């Protein structure tokens, strides 16, 4: 069974790779020749890919080409790579300033996802892996993204189940709503042991020229490193975040209309 699954996955990958090589439409004969897949099986796989949006079929010859779904994913990947490249110098300056791990995160569905990190050189530090996901209601990064997220997402999270990670996680909708209002006003979020005992974090949003959320920058480390530094570090993070996209954070605040 495992061998059949592997063969199917390999064939699907070969089909998409072949289609990606051509700028225009490709006939089933050309695809079969490149992939080495029998036409009968190839036709079924192409139809399955078409139904899911990975492949498009049309034109006078009813040929195939890469579907919109794959193009959208590729575009998002390129955009994220560009974002990492643009923000890396800012993250390095933040890391040099505070000596903590710096994390770049974005919204993905109802979660945060880590795009890039610069780890602290300190012996005791908080690490975050690229690709790791987190909750929006807990932790500085999640709360900063949620505070400036589309209004519908804010309300969905507030009205949903708020998981508790530690005794300090905010699990009451009313408290979380008040916390988000504070974050919009101050333009930064703070987390003290909300996700991990002994850890603390500060996060700021990055907004585009229309005032819409692009990403979030956060620093994370041992709680004792953050004592008495919240205001100083958050101000410097805001200053650098405002210059990241050559666009100061807007004065309106609030959840964004989608």
N, C-alpha and C positions, 0 to 999 in steps of 0.2 A: 504494500500500500504506500509506504514511504517513498519507494522508488518511483511509483507512478506520479505521486504529488511533485516530486523533484523534477521529473521529466516535463510535467505540465508547466511548472513555474519557469523552467528553463526555456521552454518553447514560447511562452507568453513574453518573456524578456527579450528573446530573439526577435519576435514580431515587432515589438515596440522599438527596439534598437534599429531594425531595418527601416521602419517607417520614419524614424527620426533622421536617417541619413538622406532622405529625399526631401527636396523643398516643395515638390508638388505631389499630385496623387500617384499612387502605386497600384499596379494591377496584382491580382492574386497569383498570377504565374511568377512574377518577379519576386514576390514575397516568399513563395514556396521554394523557389530556386535558392534564395539566400539563406533561408531558415532550415531547409531540408526537412520540412514537415509535409506530409501527404495533404493534397488539396482538400479532401473530405474533412480531415481533422482541422486543417487550417481555417476552413470556412466556419466551422463551429466556434473555434476560438475567437475569430475576428468578430463574429456576431455577439459573442459574450462580452468582448471588450467594447464593442459599439454600444451595447445596452447600458454599460456602466459609464459611458462618456469618455473612455480612454482612446477610442478610435472613431473617426468620422468616415462615413461612406456616402458618396454622391458624385455629381458630375455626369457628363454624357456617357462615360464608360463605367459608371458605378464603381469607381476605384476607391482606394482607401488612403487616409492620411491621419496624422496624429490628431487626437481629439482635443477639445477645448479644456477638458478637465486636467489633462497632463500639462498643457500649456500654462494654465493658471498656476499649477504647482511649481513649474519651472520658473515662472515669473516671480513667485513669492520667494523661492530659494535665492534667486539672484538679488532681489531686493534686500533680503536679510543679510546676505554676504556683503552687500554695499553698506548696510547699516553698521555691521561689525567693523568694517574697514574705516568708516568715518568716525566712529565713536571710540575706537581703540586708543588714540592719543589722549582723549579726554579721560578715559578710564585709568590710563597710566598716571596722569597728573593727580587724579583723585587718590589713587593707591599710594603714590609718593607722599601726598599731603597727610593722609591719616594712617597709613601703614596697615590698612585692613584689606581683606579680600573684596574686590569690586565685581559686581555681577550685572550683566545686561540682560534684561528680560522683556518679553512681549506677551501680549494676549494670544491665546490659542484656544478657541472655544470658550469653555468656562474655567480655564486654568491659565497659569503662567508657564512659560517655557524659557529656559535659560539658553541664550544664544552665544554668550561669550563670558569668560571670566579672566580676571587677573588675580592670581592668588597672592596672599600676604607671605612675606618671608619670615614672619614670626613663628616661633616654635609652637605656640598655641594659636590656632586659627580656625576659622570656619571655611570649609571648602564647598563648592557647588560644581556639579558636573554639567557640561554642555549637553543639552537635550533633556535634562531633568525637568519634571513638571511639579507645580505646586498649587495650593489652594489660593483663591482670591481673597478670602476673608481673614486669613491668618498670615502673619509675617509682614514686614515693611514693604517688600516688593509687591506682594499680592494686593495689599490695601492701597498702595499708591496707584497701581494700575486700575483697580476697581473704582477708585474715587473719580477718575477721569475717563472711565469707560462709557459706552453708550448707555442711556438711561434704562433701556429695556433689560440689559444685562445686570445693571445694578439692582433693579427690582427683583429679577429672577433669583439672584444670589441671596438677597435679603429675605426673600420669602421661602427660600429652600432650607435644607438641612445644613447647619453650620457645625462641622466636625470639630471636636475638641482634641488637640494634640498635647497640651499641657494644661495645668490649672489656670494659666494666664491667657489662653486662647479666648477670644471674644466669640461667644456662642449665642448671645442674645441679640436679636435683630435690632431692637431699639438702641442698644449700646453701639452696635456696629454702624448704624445710620449716623449717630452722633459723631463717631470716630471719623467717618468719611467726610462729614461736613467740616470737621477740624482740619483734616488733611487738605481739602480744597482751599481752605482759608490760609493755611500756613505754607502750602505748596510742598510739603514733605510729610513722610510717614515714619513712625518709629515703632519698633517691635522689641519688647523685652521678654525673652523666654516664651514667646507665643508658639514657637515651633519646636525649639530644642532647649532643654534646661541649660542655663549658664550662657546662652548666646543672646546677642543683641544685633539690631540692624537699623539702618536709616535708608530711606529710599526717596527719590524724587522722580517726577514724570518728565518725559520729553514730549513736547507738543509740536505739531507742524505749524505752518503759517496760517492755517485756518483755525488753530486752537484745538485741533483734534489729536488724540493720543497716538503716539508713535511707538514709544517704548518706555521702559523704566530703568533707572540706574540705582543700584543699591550698594551699600557697604555692609559687611557682616563680620563679626568677630566675637571674642569673649566679652561678656557683659561688663567686666571690670574695666576694660579698655574704653568703654563708651561713657563712663560716669563723668559728668561735668563737661562733656565734649559735644553734646547733642546740638546745641545752638551753633557753635563754631563750625562743626563739620557740615551741618545741614546748609548753612549759608554758603560755604565754599562749594558744596555739591550743586546747589541751585545756580550759583554764578557760572560754573563750568557747564552745567546742563543747558542753561539759557544760550550759551554761545555755541553749543554743539551743532545745531542746525541753523545758526545765524538767525535765530528767531526767539525773542524773549517770550516767556510764558504769558498768556493773556491774563487780563484782569477780571474775566467773567467768572471763572470757576464753575463748579457744578458738573453733574453728569451730562454727557454729550447726547444730543439728539442724534439718532442714527438715520 
